[in-house]
Amino acid sequence: MQQFIQDLVAKNHYQATRLLDMLRAVQFRYRYIPADAIELLAGLLAISRTRIISVIEFYSFFSDTPKGQYDLLISDSITDHMLGKKELMNYLADKLQVAVGSVRGDGLVSLDNTSCTGMCDQGPAGLVNGFALTRLDKSRIDAIAELINRQIPLAEWPAEFFQVDDNIHKSGLLLSQAIAHGDALRAAFNRGLKESLAEIDLSGLRGRGGAGFKTAMKWRFCSEEQESERYVVCNADEGEPGTFKDRVLLNAYAHQVFEGMTLCAALIGSKQGFLYLRGEYLHLYDKLQTVLQQRREAGLLGTGILGQALDFDIEIRLGAGAYICGEESALIESLEGKSGIPRNRPPYPVTQGYLGKPTVVNNVETFVAAAAIAINGGAWFAAVGTEKSKGSKILSICGDCTKPGIYEYPFGTTIQAILSDCGASDVLGVQVGGPSGTFISNREFDRKLAFEDLATGGSFIVFNNSRNILDIVHNFTHFFAHESCGFCTPCRVGTSLLKKQLDKIVDGHGSAGDVVALEELCQLVKTHSHCGLGQTAANPVLTTLERYPELYQSRLKLISYEPGFDLDAALETARRMANRNDAGAHLAQTDASGSLPIASFPPSLAVRSS
Amino acid sequence: MTNTITIDGKAVPFEEGQTIMEAATAAGVYIPHLCHHPDYTPYGSCKLCTVKVNGRVCSACTFPAAEGQDVLNNTKDLNDDRKLITQMLFVEGNHFCPSCEKTGNCQLQAVAYHLNMLDDHFPLFYPHRKVDASHPDVMIDHNRCIFCTLCVRASQQHDGKDVFAISGRGINKHLIVNAESGLLKDTDIEATDRAAHVCPTGAILIKRTGYQVPIGQRIYDHHEIDEVSLLTEQQHGE
């Protein structure tokens, strides 16, 4: 092991910022991160072991106990559930003789759930040793179980098990015409860099990750900072359940993504860029490295790009399973080789980002759009869309529709038009923007895709009338509790409380007042959480409670008091201690009068003695 | 030229680079807090110091004071929410004040008094957490840790060591110590370290000092936390 770690650290130039990549390599080789590896890494990187342990315990794809030689993770996205995930998971566990969340006795295989893997248009999906598996069904699971039991290496598994399709069904402004390599940079240099930034400003382009900050303004702020070192970061941590458009852009339009990043580098004065690729997209890694190499060979990356005074290169850094890293400051922390905990702001990343230097973080789609604008001009882009939302939006459409996949629409398109295109019928509602977005009912399909109406990072999940809204909310609420980074109290405790309170109601244990308590909790988590995760974690409950209050009420028990636990069983210890078992030592679950059967004893606070 | 913000209508001067918390403390305005300590880098995780700055919700301990800020602090709405956040901290861990050595000196308990917290409000989590009594002089009772990182920061920024860290994600967050064994006895902590004394709750205690001051004669048995906090933190700030 010593040699392996020594070589690994040397290959990573002893840079602690690349800790995630090194831990990925250790995890891949040993199926876990052995304690010895932590000690060796700490010594060679001159960082504390606690920093390494905290990173291991933060990211889902690292483990401090051995996983199976074949580590299977099955996507827990609502769309996978709609495609029969639960039954398939049981089938898989049975077939492989391994319980979910554990390693089989012989150490050959481990099985667990994982958050959405971004294959919602071709699920049920999963990962085997980090590589994406698509279109799982019983026959495929039979084959996989056979391959695992015969210990066939992944390289010899049928290629179609790993096949990921783009499924582009509707192209618009951006997708209909990929730019020729280098054209955006040439156009920018010909026009002048200042003038090119002005074109992006004129285009009205706003960030495509969902928040919608004006791109030109972000780039200008960064360029105006009094620092010589600046960074360009592409956020490809596409973790919002139901979103997969960046996966397609990186597969089919990778050159344009990198060209947009290089354009940004030219405009703000940066020498180094990073593509932060979510760990779930490991299958794209080699291909993207090849594209980067092609661009270096074509003089589009490296020193003196296109013969101009522009030196810039891009490094790919892989994530390791943490939704929160889609938040830009958490992403920067992760890029620095740390746990993905969102920073306090101000300072904003444009002022102090990666390694404390001015940094532009933009979504994959934003860079694609910027490259196209550099060629076609701002007016070309601004001619499409609405007053406040210029241009087009690329959607990942999935759920109950006949043609799930990628659709590009001008901003301002109605939900009804989108639903017709993707073959959705008998629609109950649509989740726009993923779990952190908005659930809209079938009475609102005249609403529009736009920052000023329905904003989305790209997730668009269709539900038909056979679906149960509370199942959806349950899935989303559990997702947020699982993904909360735990930094701040309202989100760390609040998302777990939300989960408990919702489960209580959904499971039929709620009583009068429980829906009010749920709503109160939602407002608290939304108002006081540190970052976007907590601020939107209650949206699934809030947006459905607003539209379907009767649904929540119908789950409540019609009694004035419902104990949250078994009263009589709780007295068992006391009965044993008192050596009593008479009628007076027992309690009925509910009192006929409906009043409280016992006094409640708040256990925590001492009475002040003064 | 004086820089001024207003807090609940009161004019409060500030110096360039000060946070709202620092300006407030200097002016004798108490903003409830647990993870903030004037000697260490602001962290901003407990969210008790949430204030409204020109209508926007901010953490006073990390948000920079700036001209023209109209800050709401001691309002019913904010104090109601602070009480709920405090109740979250109580239910998340195992806090049994009557049997805790820190009772009466505990800032978590004192803030709860201050906010008039009378019950837990939320269901208790009853997590399984351990006690690390391996060290001869210092012990950790993980049941009472609220992840404020004051021990982490004090160790790094005052003691020149690196004894503590917060690990894990979400509700599984927990305090770890810098030893291969994972035990406090194998770290370089000493009972005289600031990190061993900075805990606002009873999670880190010095052995053989328990109950030397009888319950009933402790700080918050006789003083409100706002008064104690302002007195001690104004001295620190100087």
Boltz contact constraints between the chains, C-beta under 6 A:
constraints:
  - contact:
      token1: [A, 48]
      token2: [B, 162]
      max_distance: 6.0
  - contact:
      token1: [A, 48]
      token2: [B, 178]
      max_distance: 6.0
  - contact:
      token1: [A, 50]
      token2: [B, 165]
      max_distance: 6.0
  - contact:
      token1: [A, 50]
      token2: [B, 176]
      max_distance: 6.0
  - contact:
      token1: [A, 50]
      token2: [B, 178]
      max_distance: 6.0
  - contact:
      token1: [A, 53]
      token2: [B, 167]
      max_distance: 6.0
  - contact:
      token1: [A, 53]
      token2: [B, 176]
      max_distance: 6.0
  - contact:
      token1: [A, 54]
      token2: [B, 165]
      max_distance: 6.0
  - contact:
      token1: [A, 54]
      token2: [B, 167]
      max_distance: 6.0
  - contact:
      token1: [A, 57]
      token2: [B, 167]
      max_distance: 6.0
  - contact:
      token1: [A, 57]
      token2: [B, 168]
      max_distance: 6.0
  - contact:
      token1: [A, 58]
      token2: [B, 169]
      max_distance: 6.0
  - contact:
      token1: [A, 344]
      token2: [B, 44]
      max_distance: 6.0
  - contact:
      token1: [A, 344]
      token2: [B, 62]
      max_distance: 6.0
  - contact:
      token1: [A, 484]
      token2: [B, 170]
      max_distance: 6.0
  - contact:
      token1: [A, 486]
      token2: [B, 169]
      max_distance: 6.0
  - contact:
      token1: [A, 486]
      token2: [B, 170]
      max_distance: 6.0
  - contact:
      token1: [A, 486]
      token2: [B, 173]
      max_distance: 6.0
  - contact:
      token1: [A, 487]
      token2: [B, 45]
      max_distance: 6.0
  - contact:
      token1: [A, 488]
      token2: [B, 45]
      max_distance: 6.0
  - contact:
      token1: [A, 488]
      token2: [B, 47]
      max_distance: 6.0
  - contact:
      token1: [A, 489]
      token2: [B, 46]
      max_distance: 6.0
  - contact:
      token1: [A, 489]
      token2: [B, 47]
      max_distance: 6.0
  - contact:
      token1: [A, 489]
      token2: [B, 85]
      max_distance: 6.0
  - contact:
      token1: [A, 489]
      token2: [B, 88]
      max_distance: 6.0
  - contact:
      token1: [A, 489]
      token2: [B, 89]
      max_distance: 6.0
  - contact:
      token1: [A, 490]
      token2: [B, 47]
      max_distance: 6.0
  - contact:
      token1: [A, 493]
      token2: [B, 88]
      max_distance: 6.0
  - contact:
      token1: [A, 493]
      token2: [B, 92]
      max_distance: 6.0
  - contact:
      token1: [A, 496]
      token2: [B, 171]
      max_distance: 6.0
  - contact:
      token1: [A, 497]
      token2: [B, 122]
      max_distance: 6.0
  - contact:
      token1: [A, 524]
      token2: [B, 84]
      max_distance: 6.0
  - contact:
      token1: [A, 527]
      token2: [B, 57]
      max_distance: 6.0
  - contact:
      token1: [A, 528]
      token2: [B, 47]
      max_distance: 6.0
  - contact:
      token1: [A, 528]
      token2: [B, 50]
      max_distance: 6.0
  - contact:
      token1: [A, 602]
      token2: [B, 119]
      max_distance: 6.0
  - contact:
      token1: [A, 602]
      token2: [B, 120]
      max_distance: 6.0
  - contact:
      token1: [A, 604]
      token2: [B, 90]
      max_distance: 6.0
  - contact:
      token1: [A, 604]
      token2: [B, 95]
      max_distance: 6.0
  - contact:
      token1: [A, 604]
      token2: [B, 120]
      max_distance: 6.0
  - contact:
      token1: [A, 605]
      token2: [B, 97]
      max_distance: 6.0
  - contact:
      token1: [A, 606]
      token2: [B, 97]
      max_distance: 6.0
  - contact:
      token1: [A, 606]
      token2: [B, 98]
      max_distance: 6.0
  - contact:
      token1: [A, 606]
      token2: [B, 103]
      max_distance: 6.0
  - contact:
      token1: [A, 609]
      token2: [B, 216]
      max_distance: 6.0
  - contact:
      token1: [A, 609]
      token2: [B, 221]
      max_distance: 6.0
  - contact:
      token1: [A, 610]
      token2: [B, 221]
      max_distance: 6.0
  - contact:
      token1: [A, 610]
      token2: [B, 222]
      max_distance: 6.0
